[in-house]
Amino acid sequence: MTSITAENLLDELRRAADVVTGIAAKLREEDVPAASELPGWTRGHVLAHLAGIADAMARQVEYAARGESIELYDGGFEGRTRAIELSARHSLDQHRADLAAALDRALAAFGGLDAAGWREPISYRGGVVFDGGLALWRELTIHATDLGTGRGPETWSRPFCEHLFEFLAARVPEGERFVLQPLGLPSVALGAAGGRSTVINGMLTDIAAWLAGRTPTLGSLRATAAADGVELPALLPWPAGVPVTK
């Protein structure tokens, strides 16, 4: 698996932010209320969420620099949902302005870190600033695809897909083992050793898209168990970054 360093991650964040900004720049006003690739969400919802998560991660870094901790979103998961719903119907110009301000804030926060700063603790998943940077990279890259403007998972880089394999190993059900075999690359085993084994063959991006709950775009996936073709296995939910209050 490719190891992402803080320096690599900062470059990846800048590239991902440029992609999102570029997509937003090409949208038309009528595109905002149109359906995204996420069930029940318009493109306006996705844009609002992208601005919200960039601001949220920026403040994780800013508070960590002062030796303080703060929840990811004001009001937790419910606060996040309310904020997205309130902002989803904004005009395109407002979405662009919100997104630009949030991304600038996040990139400035991560860009100002020294080596020790990346290791400061944050409240997000009980991790450190580096984990927050990885989370923002995931959010920007995957939701750029969710905007449904033609940029699919086939554009995801090898380092990003390999990172998803590591992060989303938590989606493998207990007692199962997935052996991921991307074409032309080393295989990756996820899950419990000795568990019921399913082999997932296909292009790297198709495997990563499936694992992330997105639609593979290259049509290459094939699952086998005991050498027989089987349906793709069920996955556990995406690892939550914000506790859901009942």
Stockholm file with secondary structure:
# STOCKHOLM 1.0

chainA/1-246         MTSITAENLLDELRRAADVVTGIAAKLREEDVPAASELPGWTRGHVLAHLAGIADAMARQVEYAARGESIELYDGGFEGRTRAIELSARHSLDQHRADLAAALDRALAAFGGLDAAGWREPISYRGGVVFDGGLALWRELTIHATDLGTGRGPETWSRPFCEHLFEFLAARVPEGERFVLQPLGLPSVALGAAGGRSTVINGMLTDIAAWLAGRTPTLGSLRATAAADGVELPALLPWPAGVPVTK
#=GR chainA/1-246 SS CCCCCHHHHHHHHHHHHHHHHHHHHHCCGGGTTSBCSSTTCBHHHHHHHHHHHHHHHHHHHHHHHTTCCCCSSTTHHHHHHHHHHHHTTSCHHHHHHHHHHHHHHHHHHHHTCCTTGGGSBCSGGGCBHHHHHHHHHHHHHHHHHHTCSSCCGGGCCHHHHHHHHHHGGGGSCTTEEEEEEETTSCCEEEECTTSEEEEEEECHHHHHHHHTTSCCSSCCCEEEETTEEECCCCCCCCCCSSCCCC
#=GC SS_cons         CCCCCHHHHHHHHHHHHHHHHHHHHHCCGGGTTSBCSSTTCBHHHHHHHHHHHHHHHHHHHHHHHTTCCCCSSTTHHHHHHHHHHHHTTSCHHHHHHHHHHHHHHHHHHHHTCCTTGGGSBCSGGGCBHHHHHHHHHHHHHHHHHHTCSSCCGGGCCHHHHHHHHHHGGGGSCTTEEEEEEETTSCCEEEECTTSEEEEEEECHHHHHHHHTTSCCSSCCCEEEETTEEECCCCCCCCCCSSCCCC
//
